[in-house]
Amino acid sequence: MHTASTLARVTALAVGIAGALAFSHADAAAFQLKENSAKGLGRAFAGSASAWDDASVIATNPASMRLLDGRQFQADVSAISFSAKMEEIYSARNAGPTGAGKGTPISGGNGGNAGMIAPVPAAYFHVPFGENDNMHFGLSLTAPFGFKTEYDRDWVGRYHGTKTDLKAVDLGAAFSYDVNPYVSFGASVFVEHLTIELANAVDFGAVAYSASKGASAALGLVPGSADGYATVEGNNNAVGYVIGGTFSPTENTNIALSYRSKVEHKITGGKARFEVPGKVDAALGLTAKGLFVDSSGKATVTLPATATLSVTHKLNDRWMVMGDVTRTAWAPAFDKVTVDFASNQPDNVLVFGYKDTTFASIGTEYKLSDTITLRGGVAYDETPTTYSHRDVRVPDVTRKWLSFGLGWTPKENTEFNFGYTHLFTNDPAINATSSTGNVLQGKYKVGGDVLAASMNYKF
């Protein structure tokens, strides 16, 4: 009915993992998270590496710890609300060497709202030491990457993705040295824990039809006749670093440069699970050949490096302005990923085609009184995806930010901050073809809002 080489080639493609490691969209570009500070959120993260009195610099630019006022602890939590609903859907089958089922609509709905509301925590600790407190030590706990989308299991785009869940959590230790009151350098080392779960449906009817060159039709196995599922899970710990310098040409101006390294996660203990319809396995003997069987696997997933230029300037005792520009090196990190299965399943080389991106923001603070501070900011946030590579796991699009914030200092050593951001987006379009030839076209309605709160205590 088929040759082993043909079946191996088709089944390798049919796993449908070609979009699985694309993860998905967060409120920052792709699955990147900036939400590490309620104070920073209120000004669209302008001044993220150069502003006074925000302990999140421990993670973003350790050199700016000299801008912190003594020993302190800060805790932040952000709630990200992201919605993604697909509209104007066209779907059709186009599988098999003779085009069996070509043009036939795929059953299922629009998948519902694939978005979520999720908390993103962060925490910081800072202590100065040394002669004249010219050295600083800090600890940070942040989540720089993460997202989750989940569609209905039987939706029309199930062959492209049903679930994507990624979390990256960093625990870092930072040190900085003040050369003088105007120049400081710092560095941090962090351990990053990455977890991934990815799932999609597999059109085993198309697998059988293609592998048998149409002979499986006699058994009722044609494209769309027998769905199964594939799930991939993995986790890894890896180490990265941040280096930076902060320069103050005047006592009212800070200019900061910081660099966060890429983090290479070599996942060696991943798990791949498959649900194969019994009639397909009986007809083709997949599991006997070691194909579509549960197994371990390995892959290298590289999270991108970033470089930031940040400037903050005090106009007077009440007004402060700031700006940021960040470049994220997606292109070398997400050009392609190879998935190596521990079974007879051939390796998959996954091509993503991500491009480098720019995030730029400007913001301001106004000290209304000794206890109340108002903030605002705007930002431009570029997506790494393009129309030719966008899929259901990454309904991502360039967006604009509008942010507001409020600070309240009821006591000299206690401060509370609140921030809110609304994202303005266009409707991203997709035109994707699964590995078994199923076509999905449409537009998304996407939206996002972020609300954050923090407490800072000096002791």
N, C-alpha and C positions, 0 to 999 in steps of 0.2 A: 504494500500500500504506500510505502514511503521509504526513502533512504535515511540512514541514521544521520548523515551529515546535514541533509535538508532539515530534518526535525530539530537537530541541535541548533542550527542557525535560526530557525523560526522561533523556537521556544526561548532562546536567549533574548530575542527582541520582544517577545510577547509578555515578558515579565511586567512590562509597563513601568519599570523603575526609571525610565529616561527622564521623567519629571520629578521623581520622588525626592531627590536630594536638593531640589530647588527651594524647599522649605516653604516660604510664603512671605506675605507682606505684613509689615508692622507699621507703626505710625511714622517711623523714620524709614529711609530708603530700604527696600526689600525687607529683611528680617532684622535690621539693625535697630537697637533701642538707645535713645538718648536720655530716657527718663531716670535720671539719678539724683535729681534735686528739684524740690518744689519751687525754691527761689529761682533757680535757673529756668524752669519751665515758664514762670511768669514773665520772663523777658525773652522768650523764644531761644534760650540757651546762648544768647549773646553774652560775651564775657565769661564763658564757661571755664576758661583756664586762666583768667586774669582779674576777676572781680574780688573785691574785699569780702571777707566774712561769709564765705560759703564753703563748708568743709568738703564738698564734692570735689574740690581741686585735688584732694588726696589721691583720687583715682584718675582725674583727667590731666593734671599737671602738678606733680609733687613739688616742683620748684616754688609754686605759689603758696605753700604752707606758711611762708613768712607773712602772708596777708591775713592770717587767722589770728584771732585775739585769744591767746593763751590756751590752756587745756580745755578741751570741749568734746562733747559727744553729740552727734547728729543722727537722727533717724528720719527717713523719708519713705513715703509710699505713694505710688501713682496708680491710678485706675485708668486703663486704656480701653476705650470702647471703639471697636472696629466692626463695620458692617460691610458685607460683600454679597450682593444679590445679582444673579445673572439674568439678563433680559435679551430679547430679540434673538432667541436661540435657533440655530439651524444645526441639525445633527444628521449624519447619514453614515451608513456602512459602505466601505469601499475596500473589501478584503478578498484575498484568494487570487490565485493565478489567472482565473477567468473572470475576476471581478464579481464573484457571487455576492449577491446582496447589495450591489452597488446602488447607491441612492436611496436605499430603504431607510426610513426614519428609525432612529434608536428610541426605544421606549424609555419612559421615565420623566420626572419633573425637573424643575430648575435647581433642585438641591437645597432649597431654603436659604436662609441667611447663614453663610459659612463663617461669619465673623464671631466675635466673642467680646466679653468684658473680662479683663484679667488684671490682677494686681501685680505691680512690679516694685519690690522693696529695695531699699538701699540703707546702709548704715556706715558711719565713719567715727573714728576716734583720733584725736590729735593731742600731742604733748610736745612742747618745746623744751630744749635742754641745752647744756653747754654754757660757755661764757657768754653772758648777755643774751642768752636764749637764741644763739645764732645757728643752732641745729634743730631739726624737727623730725619727729617720728610719727607716722600715721598708719592706721589700719582702715581697710575699706572692704565692704561687701556690696557688690553690684551685680546687675544682670544686663550685660551689654548687647546680647542677642536673644531673640526669642519670639515665638509666635505659634498660634494654633488656628487652623481652619478645619472644619468638619462639615461635609455635605451628607445628605441622605444617602444611605448605602446603595440605593437603586436608582440614583439620579441619572440624567441623560449623559452626564460627563464622567460617569463612574470609571471608565477605562483610563481616564487621565488623572484621577485622584479622588479619594474619598476622605482621607484624613492626613493632616500634617501637624506634627507637634514637635517643636524644637525648643530647648531651654539651654542657655549657657549662663552659668553663675561663676563670678570671679571673687576670690578671696585674696586681697593684696596687702603687702607691707611696703611702706614708703619711707624714704629718708631724703632730707634736703639740707643744704648748707648755704648760709647767707654769707657771701663774700663781703658784703657791706649792706647798708640799708637799701641799696638800689639795685643790687645784682644778686641773684640766687640761682642755684642749680639743684635739680633733684631727680630721683629715679625711684621706681617701684618695681617689684616683682610680684606677679600674681599667678595663682593656680586656677585654671578654668575647668569646670566640670560641664561637659556637654552631654545631653541626652536627646535622642531622636526616635520618633515613631512615625512611620509613613505607611500608608495603605492605599490600594487601588484595586479595582476589579480587573480581571483578565478574561478576554473573550476567547475561551477555550474552543468554542465552535469554530472560530476563525483559525485558531492554531491547528485544529484537526484538519480543517478543509485545505489550508495551505500546505501542511506537511504531506497530505495524501494526494495533492494535486486534484482535489475534487472528489475522490473516491469515497470519502467519508459521508457524502450526501446520501448514499444508500442506507446509512445507519442513522440518518436524521441529524447528522452533525454538520451544520452549516453556520456561517457567521451569525452570532446572536442567539444560537440555540442552547448554549451551555456556558453560563458565567461561573467563574471562580474568583478567588481573591488572593492577593499577595500582600503580606505585611513584613516590613523591615524595621528592626529595632537595633539600637546601638548606643553605647556610651563610652566616654573616654575622659581622662584627666590629662591636661597639657599645661605647659608653663609659657608665659609671655612676660613682656616688660613694657614700661612707660618711661620715657626720659623727657626732660624739659628744662627750659630756662625762662626766668622772668626778669625783665629789665624795666626799671623805673627811671626814665630820664628826668622826671620831676616827681615831687612827692604826691602829685595829683594824677599821675599817668602810669599805667602798667601796660607793658607789651610782653606777651607770652608766646612762646613756641613750644609745642609738645608733639611727641611722636609715640603712638601706640603700635607695638609690633603685631605682625600677623601671628596667628596661633594655629599650629599644624596638629590636628587631631588624627592620630593613627588608630582607627577603630579596628581591633583585632578579634574581639569577641562578640561581634554582631550576630543577630539572629534573623533568619529569613524563614517565614512560614507561608505555606501555600494551602489553599482549599481547592482541590481538583475534583471536578465532577466525576463520579464513578464510571459513567458510561464512556467518558473520554479516556480515562486511564485504562479501562478494559479494552478499548479499541486500539489505542496507540502504545500501551505499555510504558507510559512515561516514567512512573516511579521505578519500574524494573531497570530502566536505563539510567537512573539517578538524576532525572530531570524533574523539576517542580517538586522536589522533596524538601522537607524541613532540614535546614542545615545552618551551620555558622557561616560567617563571612567576614571580610575585611575591606576597608576603604579608608582613604585619607581625605579628610575634609578640612580645608584650610579657611579659617575665618580671617577677614581682610585686615590689613594695616590701615591706620589713619594718621594724618598729619593736620595739626590745627594751628592757625594764627589767631590770636585773641588780643583785643585791645580794650581797656577800660580807662575812662577819664572822668574825673570829678570837675564839673563846671564851677560849682560853688558848694556851700554847706548843704544845699538841698537837692541839687540836680546832679545826676551821674548818667553818662552815656557809654555804650559799649557795642562792640561788634565782633563777630566770629566768621572765619572761613575755614571749612574742613574739607579735605580731600580724602576719599575712601578708595583704596586700591582693590576694587572688586575684580578687575580684569585678570590679573595673574592668579588670584585665589579661586575664582569661579569660571575659569575657562573650560575645564573638563575635570571629571572625577571618574575613576575606575573602580567598579565594584567587583570584587573577587569572591566567588562562592566556593565553599568547601565541598561542594558536590560536583557532579559532572556538568552542571549548568555553566556554560561558557561565560567568561567575564563580560561585563557591560562597560563600555566607555561612554560616559554621559557628557554631552556637550551643552554648555549653558550660554556661553557668549555674553556674560555680564560685562558691562563697561564701567570704567571709573566714574565716580560721581562727585559733585560739589554740593555742600550744604553751606549756606550763607545767611547770616542773621544780623539784625541791628535791634538794639533795645535801649530802654531808659529806666531809671528809677527816680522817684520824687519823694523826698522825706516830708510828708505832710505835717508831722509833729514828732515829738520825741519818742512816741510809741507806735506810730503808723507810717508805713512806707508803701507807696503805690508803684506798680511796675507795668510795663507793656513792651511788646516786641513783635516783629514780623520776621518771617524766614522764607527762603526758597530752598526746597529740598528735592534734589534730582533723583530720579529712579535709575537703577542700573539695567533695567530690562528694556527690551525693544519689542516692537510688534512681532517681529519674526521669531522671537524666543519666548514671548509671554504665554503662560498657560494658566490652568485653573488653580495651580498651587501658588502662583505669583500674579494675582490680578493687580499688579503694582503700576503706579503712574506717578509722574512728577506732581508735587503738591506744594501749596503755599500755606504758611502758618499765620495765625493771628492769636496772640497770647496776651493774657492779663494776669496780674498777681497782686497779692496783698501780704505785707509783713506786719506782725504785731509783737511788740516787746513789752509785756506787762511788768517784767522785772529786768534789772540790769544784766542778770545772768541767764535769762530765759527768753527764747524767741520762737514764735510760731510763724510759719509761712504757708501760703496757699497759692496755687497756680492753676491756670486753665488755658487750654489751647484748643482751637477748632481748626481742622484741616479743610482746605478748599481744593477740590480735585475735579478733573475732567473724568469722563466715563471711558475707562480702558477697554479696548476691543481685543479679542483673541481670535486666532485662526489656527487651531492645533489639530494634529493628526497623531493618533496613538500608534504604538508599535505594531498593532494588528490592523491598522488602516482605517480606524473609525475617526471620522471627521467631526469636529465641534467648532462652531463659530458663534459669536455673540458679543454682547457688550455687558459690562458690569456697571452697577450702581454701587459706588464705594463711598464710604464716609468714615470720619474718625474724630473723636474728641478725647481729650486727656485731662484728668483732674488729679491734682497732687496736693499733699499736705506734708509738713515736716515740723520737727521740734528740735531745737538746738539748746543744749544746756552747758554752760561754762562752770567749771569748778576749780 
